[in-house]
Amino acid sequence: MLSVSEPAPFAPCPAPFNLAEYVLAAGARRPDRIALQIVRLTGAERWSYARLTAAVRGIGTGFRRAGLKPGDRLMLRLGNTVDFPLAYLGAIAMGTVPVPTSSQLTATEITGMAATLDPAAVVAGEGIALPDHRAPVIPAAELAAWHSLPPCDWDLGDPDRLAYMVFTSGTSGRPRAVMHAHRAVWARRMMWDGWYGLTPDDRLMHAGAFNWTYTLGTGLMDPWAIGATALIPEAGIEPAQLPLLLRRFDATIFAAAPGVYRQMLKMPVPALPRLRHGLSAGEKLPEPTREAWEAATGTPVYEALGMSEVSTYISASPARPAPPGTAGYPQPGRRIGVLGPDGAPVPRGEAGEMAVGASDPGLMLGYWRAEDETAARFRGGWFLTGDTVAMEEDGAIRYLGRDDDMLNAGGFRVSPLEVERAFDAHPAIAESAAVELPVHDGVSVIALFYVPAEAPPDEAELTAHAAGRLARYKQPRIFVARDRLPRGPNNKLNRRALREGWKEGA
């Protein structure tokens, strides 16, 4: 049997369509229901669906009065506050294209992104680095006054038109803007049964910050689209405090990155009688962490595999747990293939490159102003993911690694070339190589191997250099000086040799 899933066709996205209207439609039928609770140790800030919808549509009117038009790009430079999803949905409601960006990015990084994007405006939170760009800045503090403005009209149209963009690192070392259509949110319905086991009565707590795209989708858009309640811990809550919040606010589903589960388990976990299961994504959940969580809570954790270009598409779920050693199954409606070098599906059990059907409703429209890079990801009716996998006889996917040298820093994909470019500019470094190294218990960090130009700089100097040029999650945690870097016969840098030859403390 060949390594291809042949699902029943997924229900087509309705037309005309607007992502923001769709996300809030279920809540419109129950306007007094709580859509969002920003939870803290001493209470919670509550947003009903009526209040949430009014704020979103009022912000849409505010953007229009500020001169924004449908199709304009709007860069979001916002911190871990409710302003982030409100501005995101408000922009989409009136037709402007929001582009979320990490608040950790430095001025140098975000200036490069703005040069590519050429935004019409920037919404900025206090203290967050801004791009050196001519676009006017809308202070986040102004958004609160817009909540009470008259509601904007929904900008309805073709579900295939551009709705939003997110930046992702690529093998070129330069962040690329991934363009997504309005239909992408409709495609997320495949996750409701294929990963979450989500119902309208659920109370889903996501441990991530508002301005992380994992939180935006799994923690907010999907619960709202089904009419459930989203629970988001306020900024500053420590992982050790999360179990208390899960219990106090009757969370039924918990979502987090693997590192959060690991941190939570350092302290005793109280009984969580309402919790049905956990969700994990961003990086591989170590088996010892999974086992410890299940022993402490009596609940399973279901993982998902995905990428910015498609969101998640392989997952375990309450309805179909993953067999040991696998990542789970293609979600209902997802056409997945495992391809050989000739582009044809390989027999089940053989390794190959995972591909997603090019007609998948959640697949990106392409990379912004990068037609050649977009075309290179498609072949023979498939989108190539760059992941090496094998499909089991029953259709489960066994993840074997990536075809490139991309790094994973706490769930964020980082190009090694971007890290190396920052350090190759240091006068004391002749050349460098960034790799991902395991340190303990399934924990990996970014490390920089480098050849000094003269005397090796001290670690404090290198750390300070990184802080001025790279977002925190991109900064190396380990620095290793070498006389030379390993290279292959064609003089290509051999990062695998660095990974395999490294020992902590060596």
C-alpha positions as CSV (number, residue, x, y, z in Angstrom):
1,M,0.0,0.0,0.0
2,L,1.3,3.5,-0.9
3,S,1.9,6.2,1.7
4,V,-1.1,8.4,0.8
5,S,-4.2,9.3,2.8
6,E,-7.4,9.6,0.7
7,P,-9.9,11.3,3.0
8,A,-13.5,12.3,2.2
9,P,-13.6,15.8,0.9
10,F,-13.8,18.5,3.6
11,A,-16.9,20.7,3.5
12,P,-16.1,23.8,1.4
13,C,-15.8,27.2,2.9
14,P,-19.0,29.3,2.6
15,A,-19.0,32.3,0.3
16,P,-19.0,35.2,0.7
17,F,-16.8,35.0,3.8
18,N,-14.9,37.0,6.4
19,L,-12.6,35.3,8.9
20,A,-13.5,37.7,11.8
21,E,-17.3,37.4,11.2
22,Y,-17.0,33.6,11.2
23,V,-14.9,33.5,14.4
24,L,-17.5,35.5,16.3
25,A,-20.7,34.1,14.7
26,A,-21.2,31.3,17.3
27,G,-21.0,33.9,20.0
28,A,-23.6,36.1,18.4
29,R,-26.1,33.4,19.1
30,R,-25.2,33.5,22.8
31,P,-24.0,37.1,23.4
32,D,-24.0,36.9,27.2
33,R,-21.8,33.8,27.3
34,I,-18.2,34.4,28.5
35,A,-15.9,34.3,25.5
36,L,-12.6,35.2,27.3
37,Q,-11.3,35.2,30.8
38,I,-7.9,36.7,31.5
39,V,-7.2,34.7,34.6
40,R,-5.0,35.6,37.5
41,L,-4.4,34.3,41.0
42,T,-6.8,36.8,42.5
43,G,-9.7,36.7,39.9
44,A,-10.3,37.3,36.2
45,E,-11.1,39.9,33.6
46,R,-14.2,38.7,31.7
47,W,-15.2,39.4,28.2
48,S,-18.7,38.3,27.0
49,Y,-19.2,37.6,23.3
50,A,-21.2,40.8,23.0
51,R,-18.4,42.9,24.5
52,L,-15.8,41.1,22.4
53,T,-17.7,41.6,19.1
54,A,-18.4,45.2,19.9
55,A,-14.7,45.9,20.6
56,V,-13.6,44.1,17.4
57,R,-16.0,45.9,15.1
58,G,-15.4,49.3,16.9
59,I,-11.6,48.8,16.3
60,G,-12.4,48.0,12.7
61,T,-14.2,51.4,12.4
62,G,-11.2,53.1,14.1
63,F,-8.8,51.6,11.6
64,R,-11.0,52.8,8.8
65,R,-11.1,56.4,10.3
66,A,-7.3,56.2,10.6
67,G,-7.1,55.9,6.8
68,L,-6.6,52.2,6.4
69,K,-8.2,50.5,3.5
70,P,-9.0,46.9,2.5
71,G,-5.8,45.2,1.3
72,D,-3.5,47.4,3.3
73,R,-0.9,45.7,5.5
74,L,-1.0,46.4,9.2
75,M,2.0,45.4,11.3
76,L,1.1,44.4,14.8
77,R,3.8,45.2,17.4
78,L,1.9,44.3,20.5
79,G,2.7,42.6,23.8
80,N,0.9,40.0,25.9
81,T,-2.4,41.8,26.1
82,V,-5.9,41.4,24.8
83,D,-5.2,44.3,22.4
84,F,-3.5,41.7,20.2
85,P,-6.5,39.5,19.2
86,L,-8.8,42.6,19.2
87,A,-6.6,44.4,16.7
88,Y,-6.0,41.3,14.6
89,L,-9.8,40.6,14.3
90,G,-10.6,44.3,13.9
91,A,-8.3,44.6,11.0
92,I,-9.7,41.5,9.2
93,A,-13.3,42.6,9.9
94,M,-12.8,45.7,7.8
95,G,-10.5,44.1,5.2
96,T,-7.1,45.3,6.2
97,V,-4.4,42.5,6.4
98,P,-2.8,42.2,9.9
99,V,0.7,40.9,10.2
100,P,1.5,39.7,13.8
101,T,5.1,39.9,14.8
102,S,6.9,38.7,18.0
103,S,7.3,41.5,20.6
104,Q,10.8,40.1,21.3
105,L,12.2,41.2,17.9
106,T,14.8,43.9,18.0
107,A,14.6,47.1,16.0
108,T,17.1,45.7,13.5
109,E,15.0,42.6,12.9
110,I,11.7,44.3,12.7
111,T,13.1,47.0,10.3
112,G,14.1,44.3,7.9
113,M,10.6,42.8,8.0
114,A,9.0,46.2,7.5
115,A,11.1,46.8,4.4
116,T,9.8,43.6,2.9
117,L,6.2,44.2,4.0
118,D,5.9,48.0,3.5
119,P,3.0,48.3,6.0
120,A,0.5,51.1,5.7
121,A,0.6,51.5,9.5
122,V,2.0,49.9,12.7
123,V,0.0,49.3,15.9
124,A,2.5,49.5,18.7
125,G,2.4,48.7,22.4
126,E,4.5,50.7,24.8
127,G,8.1,49.7,25.1
128,I,8.1,47.4,22.0
129,A,10.8,48.0,19.3
130,L,9.5,49.8,16.2
131,P,10.8,49.6,12.6
132,D,12.6,52.4,11.0
133,H,9.9,52.9,8.4
134,R,7.7,55.7,7.2
135,A,4.4,54.0,8.2
136,P,2.4,55.9,10.8
137,V,2.3,54.4,14.3
138,I,-1.1,53.8,16.1
139,P,-0.4,53.6,19.8
140,A,-2.1,50.5,21.4
141,A,-3.5,52.9,24.0
142,E,-5.9,54.3,21.4
143,L,-7.6,51.0,20.8
144,A,-9.6,51.1,24.0
145,A,-11.3,54.3,23.0
146,W,-12.3,52.6,19.7
147,H,-14.2,49.8,21.4
148,S,-17.3,51.9,21.6
149,L,-17.3,53.3,18.1
150,P,-20.1,52.3,15.7
151,P,-19.5,48.7,14.4
152,C,-17.7,48.4,11.1
153,D,-19.4,46.5,8.2
154,W,-17.9,43.0,7.6
155,D,-15.7,43.0,4.6
156,L,-17.2,40.0,2.8
157,G,-15.7,38.4,-0.3
158,D,-14.0,35.4,-1.8
159,P,-12.7,33.0,0.8
160,D,-9.5,32.6,-1.2
161,R,-8.5,36.3,-0.8
162,L,-5.7,37.4,1.5
163,A,-6.7,37.7,5.2
164,Y,-3.5,37.9,7.2
165,M,0.3,37.1,7.1
166,V,2.7,35.6,9.6
167,F,6.5,35.6,9.4
168,T,8.4,32.4,9.5
169,S,12.1,31.7,9.2
170,G,13.4,30.0,6.1
171,T,16.5,28.2,4.9
172,S,17.6,31.4,3.3
173,G,18.1,32.9,6.8
174,R,15.7,35.7,6.1
175,P,12.1,35.7,7.6
176,R,9.4,35.2,5.0
177,A,5.9,36.5,5.2
178,V,3.4,33.6,4.8
179,M,0.2,34.7,3.2
180,H,-3.0,33.1,4.4
181,A,-6.5,33.3,3.0
182,H,-9.8,33.8,4.9
183,R,-10.6,30.1,4.3
184,A,-7.6,29.1,6.6
185,V,-9.8,29.6,9.7
186,W,-12.5,27.4,8.2
187,A,-9.9,24.7,7.6
188,R,-9.1,24.7,11.3
189,R,-12.4,22.9,11.9
190,M,-10.5,19.8,10.9
191,M,-8.6,20.2,14.2
192,W,-11.8,20.2,16.4
193,D,-12.1,16.4,16.2
194,G,-8.8,15.6,14.7
195,W,-6.8,17.1,17.6
196,Y,-8.8,19.0,20.3
197,G,-11.9,17.0,20.9
198,L,-13.4,20.5,21.2
199,T,-17.1,21.2,22.1
200,P,-19.1,24.4,22.7
201,D,-19.1,23.7,26.5
202,D,-15.3,23.5,26.8
203,R,-13.2,25.9,28.8
204,L,-9.8,25.8,27.0
205,M,-6.8,27.3,28.8
206,H,-3.7,28.2,26.7
207,A,-0.5,28.9,28.6
208,G,1.0,31.0,25.8
209,A,1.1,34.7,25.4
210,F,-1.7,36.5,23.4
211,N,0.8,37.5,20.8
212,W,2.0,33.9,19.9
213,T,0.3,32.4,16.9
214,Y,-0.2,29.1,18.7
215,T,-2.2,30.9,21.3
216,L,-4.0,33.0,18.7
217,G,-5.3,29.9,16.8
218,T,-5.6,27.1,19.4
219,G,-6.3,29.3,22.4
220,L,-8.6,31.9,21.0
221,M,-9.9,31.6,17.4
222,D,-10.9,28.0,17.6
223,P,-12.7,28.1,21.0
224,W,-14.5,31.3,19.8
225,A,-15.5,29.8,16.5
226,I,-17.3,26.9,18.3
227,G,-18.7,29.2,21.0
228,A,-16.6,27.9,23.9
229,T,-14.7,29.9,26.5
230,A,-11.0,30.8,26.2
231,L,-8.9,31.1,29.3
232,I,-5.6,33.0,29.1
233,P,-3.3,33.5,32.1
234,E,-2.4,37.2,32.6
235,A,1.2,38.2,31.8
236,G,3.7,37.3,34.5
237,I,2.0,34.0,35.6
238,E,4.7,31.4,36.3
239,P,4.3,27.8,35.0
240,A,4.3,26.5,38.6
241,Q,1.1,28.6,39.2
242,L,-0.8,27.2,36.2
243,P,-2.2,24.1,37.9
244,L,-3.9,26.2,40.5
245,L,-5.5,28.3,37.7
246,L,-6.6,25.2,35.8
247,R,-8.4,24.0,39.0
248,R,-9.8,27.3,40.0
249,F,-11.2,28.2,36.6
250,D,-12.5,24.7,35.8
251,A,-10.4,24.2,32.6
252,T,-11.5,21.2,30.6
253,I,-8.7,21.3,28.0
254,F,-5.1,22.7,28.5
255,A,-2.8,23.7,25.7
256,A,0.9,24.6,26.0
257,A,4.4,24.0,24.6
258,P,6.4,21.0,25.9
259,G,8.6,23.3,28.0
260,V,5.6,24.6,30.0
261,Y,4.5,21.0,30.9
262,R,8.1,20.3,32.0
263,Q,8.2,23.4,34.2
264,M,4.8,22.7,35.8
265,L,5.8,19.2,36.8
266,K,8.6,20.6,39.0
267,M,6.0,21.3,41.7
268,P,3.2,19.0,42.9
269,V,0.1,19.2,40.7
270,P,-3.3,19.4,42.5
271,A,-6.2,17.3,41.5
272,L,-7.8,18.6,38.3
273,P,-11.3,16.9,38.2
274,R,-12.6,19.0,35.3
275,L,-9.6,18.5,33.0
276,R,-10.1,16.0,30.2
277,H,-6.8,16.2,28.4
278,G,-3.9,18.4,27.4
279,L,-2.6,19.6,23.9
280,S,1.0,20.1,22.9
281,A,2.6,21.6,19.8
282,G,5.7,23.6,18.7
283,E,8.3,20.9,19.4
284,K,8.4,17.2,20.3
285,L,7.0,16.4,23.8
286,P,9.6,14.2,25.5
287,E,8.2,10.9,26.6
288,P,9.3,11.3,30.2
289,T,7.4,14.6,30.4
290,R,4.3,12.9,28.9
291,E,4.5,10.0,31.4
292,A,5.0,12.3,34.3
293,W,2.0,14.5,33.3
294,E,-0.2,11.5,32.9
295,A,0.9,10.1,36.3
296,A,0.3,13.5,38.0
297,T,-3.1,14.3,36.4
298,G,-4.5,11.1,35.1
299,T,-5.1,12.8,31.8
300,P,-3.4,12.2,28.4
301,V,-1.6,14.8,26.2
302,Y,-2.4,14.9,22.5
303,E,0.3,16.3,20.2
304,A,0.1,17.9,16.8
305,L,2.6,18.4,14.0
306,G,2.4,21.5,11.7
307,M,4.1,24.5,10.3
308,S,3.3,28.2,9.6
309,E,2.4,27.4,6.0
310,V,-0.4,24.9,6.9
311,S,-0.9,25.1,10.7
312,T,-1.3,21.6,12.2
313,Y,-2.3,18.7,10.0
314,I,-1.0,15.6,11.8
315,S,-2.2,14.9,15.3
316,A,-3.4,12.6,18.0
317,S,-6.9,13.1,19.5
318,P,-9.3,11.7,22.0
319,A,-11.1,9.9,19.2
320,R,-7.8,8.5,17.8
321,P,-4.8,8.4,20.1
322,A,-1.4,8.0,18.5
323,P,0.3,4.6,18.5
324,P,3.6,4.6,20.4
325,G,6.4,6.3,18.6
326,T,4.2,8.1,16.1
327,A,2.9,11.7,15.8
328,G,-0.6,10.7,15.1
329,Y,-2.8,10.6,12.0
330,P,-3.7,13.0,9.2
331,Q,-6.6,15.1,10.4
332,P,-10.0,14.3,8.9
333,G,-10.1,16.0,5.4
334,R,-6.3,16.2,5.1
335,R,-4.7,14.6,2.1
336,I,-1.1,13.6,3.1
337,G,1.5,11.8,1.1
338,V,5.1,10.5,1.8
339,L,7.1,11.1,-1.3
340,G,10.3,9.6,-2.6
341,P,13.0,11.5,-4.6
342,D,11.0,11.0,-7.8
343,G,8.0,12.8,-6.3
344,A,5.9,9.7,-6.1
345,P,4.4,8.2,-2.9
346,V,6.6,5.5,-1.4
347,P,5.3,2.2,0.0
348,R,4.0,2.4,3.6
349,G,6.8,1.9,6.1
350,E,9.4,3.6,4.0
351,A,10.9,7.0,4.8
352,G,10.2,10.0,2.5
353,E,9.3,13.6,2.5
354,M,5.9,14.5,3.9
355,A,3.7,16.5,1.6
356,V,0.2,18.0,1.9
357,G,-2.3,18.1,-0.9
358,A,-2.0,21.4,-2.8
359,S,-5.8,21.9,-2.5
360,D,-5.8,21.7,1.3
361,P,-8.0,24.6,2.4
362,G,-5.6,25.5,5.2
363,L,-2.6,25.8,2.9
364,M,-1.0,29.2,2.4
365,L,-1.5,31.3,-0.6
366,G,2.3,31.7,-0.9
367,Y,5.2,33.7,0.4
368,W,4.9,37.5,0.1
369,R,6.8,38.8,-2.9
370,A,8.7,35.5,-3.2
371,E,7.2,33.7,-6.2
372,D,10.3,31.5,-6.9
373,E,10.4,30.4,-3.2
374,T,6.7,29.7,-3.3
375,A,6.9,27.6,-6.5
376,A,9.8,25.6,-5.1
377,R,7.6,24.2,-2.4
378,F,5.0,22.7,-4.8
379,R,5.4,19.7,-7.0
380,G,2.9,17.4,-8.8
381,G,-0.1,18.6,-6.8
382,W,1.7,18.5,-3.4
383,F,3.1,21.1,-1.0
384,L,6.5,19.8,0.3
385,T,6.9,20.3,4.0
386,G,10.6,19.4,4.4
387,D,9.9,16.8,7.1
388,T,11.1,13.3,6.8
389,V,8.5,10.8,7.9
390,A,7.2,7.2,7.4
391,M,3.6,6.2,7.2
392,E,2.6,3.2,9.2
393,E,0.3,0.5,7.7
394,D,-2.7,2.0,9.6
395,G,-1.9,5.6,8.3
396,A,-0.1,6.9,11.5
397,I,2.9,9.2,10.8
398,R,6.3,8.4,12.3
399,Y,8.3,11.7,12.4
400,L,12.0,11.1,11.5
401,G,13.4,14.7,11.3
402,R,13.8,17.6,9.0
403,D,15.5,17.7,5.6
404,D,17.1,21.0,6.4
405,D,19.0,22.4,9.4
406,M,16.2,24.5,10.9
407,L,16.4,25.0,14.6
408,N,13.6,24.8,17.1
409,A,13.8,27.2,20.0
410,G,11.0,26.6,22.5
411,G,8.5,26.0,19.7
412,F,9.8,28.8,17.4
413,R,11.5,27.8,14.1
414,V,14.7,29.7,13.7
415,S,17.0,29.6,10.7
416,P,20.7,29.0,11.6
417,L,21.7,31.4,8.8
418,E,20.0,34.2,10.6
419,V,21.9,33.5,13.8
420,E,25.2,33.1,11.9
421,R,24.7,36.3,10.0
422,A,24.4,38.2,13.3
423,F,27.6,36.7,14.7
424,D,29.7,36.8,11.6
425,A,29.4,40.6,11.9
426,H,31.3,40.5,15.2
427,P,34.9,41.6,14.6
428,A,36.3,38.8,16.8
429,I,34.5,36.0,14.9
430,A,35.9,34.7,11.6
431,E,33.0,32.3,11.0
432,S,30.3,30.6,12.9
433,A,27.7,27.8,12.8
434,A,24.4,27.7,14.8
435,V,23.1,24.3,15.7
436,E,20.4,22.8,18.0
437,L,21.9,20.8,20.9
438,P,20.2,18.5,23.4
439,V,21.2,19.3,26.9
440,H,19.0,17.2,29.2
441,D,15.6,15.4,29.5
442,G,14.6,16.2,26.0
443,V,15.5,19.9,26.3
444,S,17.4,21.5,23.4
445,V,19.0,24.9,23.0
446,I,20.6,26.9,20.3
447,A,24.4,26.8,20.4
448,L,27.0,28.7,18.4
449,F,30.2,27.1,17.3
450,Y,32.7,29.7,16.1
451,V,36.3,30.3,14.9
452,P,37.8,33.3,16.6
453,A,39.5,35.9,14.4
454,E,42.1,36.4,17.1
455,A,41.6,35.8,20.9
456,P,38.2,34.3,21.7
457,P,35.8,36.9,23.1
458,D,34.3,36.2,26.5
459,E,30.7,34.8,26.7
460,A,29.3,38.0,28.3
461,E,30.4,39.9,25.2
462,L,28.8,37.4,22.9
463,T,25.6,37.4,24.9
464,A,25.4,41.2,24.7
465,H,26.1,41.1,21.0
466,A,23.2,38.7,20.5
467,A,20.9,40.8,22.7
468,G,21.2,43.8,20.4
469,R,20.6,41.9,17.2
470,L,18.4,38.8,17.8
471,A,15.1,38.2,19.6
472,R,15.5,36.4,22.9
473,Y,14.4,33.0,21.5
474,K,16.9,33.2,18.7
475,Q,19.9,33.9,21.0
476,P,22.4,31.1,21.6
477,R,22.7,29.7,25.1
478,I,26.0,27.9,24.5
479,F,29.1,29.3,22.8
480,V,31.9,27.0,21.7
481,A,35.2,28.2,20.2
482,R,36.8,25.9,17.6
483,D,40.0,26.0,15.6
484,R,37.9,25.2,12.5
485,L,34.4,24.2,11.5
486,P,33.8,20.8,9.9
487,R,33.0,20.8,6.2
488,G,32.2,18.2,3.6
489,P,34.0,17.5,0.3
490,N,32.1,20.3,-1.4
491,N,33.1,22.7,1.4
492,K,29.6,22.7,2.8
493,L,29.3,23.3,6.5
494,N,28.6,20.0,8.3
495,R,26.3,21.0,11.2
496,R,25.5,17.3,11.8
497,A,29.2,16.7,12.7
498,L,29.0,19.5,15.2
499,R,25.9,18.1,16.8
500,E,27.1,14.6,16.9
501,G,30.6,15.5,18.2
502,W,29.5,17.8,21.0
503,K,29.3,16.8,24.6
504,E,28.0,19.2,27.3
505,G,30.9,20.8,29.1
506,A,33.4,19.6,26.4
